[in-house]
């Protein structure tokens, strides 16, 4: 037995927008979902390795972190300028790469701080 549909209230619209925002990237075909998850994992992997590599190569942590932040900000600016509405698959993968890199950099910052 299925529950009756909710009325179209403001609260219902808010719940739907929240669900779309949280799980919107996981909708679609298996190809889209798997590439989204791979983008997150590869971004995390690259973020961990790039920060470690840049910290040892450059030697100056602020310069290495500034370079990573500038690259991430460039991707955010390009996406907001070129893509409106639902992002196509390449932008979804690039966004997830960016999110993985940010997570890895923040995690690396916590490891360095402790």
Rosetta blueprint (number, residue, H / E / L):
1 X L
2 X L
3 X L
4 X L
5 X L
6 X L
7 X L
8 X L
9 X L
10 X H
11 X H
12 X H
13 X H
14 X H
15 X H
16 X H
17 X H
18 X H
19 X H
20 X H
21 X H
22 X H
23 X H
24 X H
25 X H
26 X H
27 X L
28 X L
29 X L
30 X H
31 X H
32 X H
33 X H
34 X H
35 X H
36 X H
37 X H
38 X H
39 X H
40 X H
41 X H
42 X H
43 X H
44 X H
45 X H
46 X H
47 X H
48 X H
49 X H
50 X H
51 X H
52 X H
53 X H
54 X H
55 X H
56 X H
57 X H
58 X H
59 X L
60 X L
61 X H
62 X H
63 X H
64 X H
65 X H
66 X H
67 X H
68 X H
69 X H
70 X H
71 X H
72 X H
73 X H
74 X H
75 X H
76 X H
77 X H
78 X H
79 X H
80 X H
81 X H
82 X H
83 X L
84 X L
85 X L
86 X L
87 X L
88 X L
89 X H
90 X H
91 X H
92 X H
93 X H
94 X H
95 X H
96 X H
97 X H
98 X H
99 X H
100 X H
101 X H
102 X H
103 X H
104 X H
105 X H
106 X H
107 X H
108 X H
109 X H
110 X H
111 X H
112 X H
113 X H
114 X L
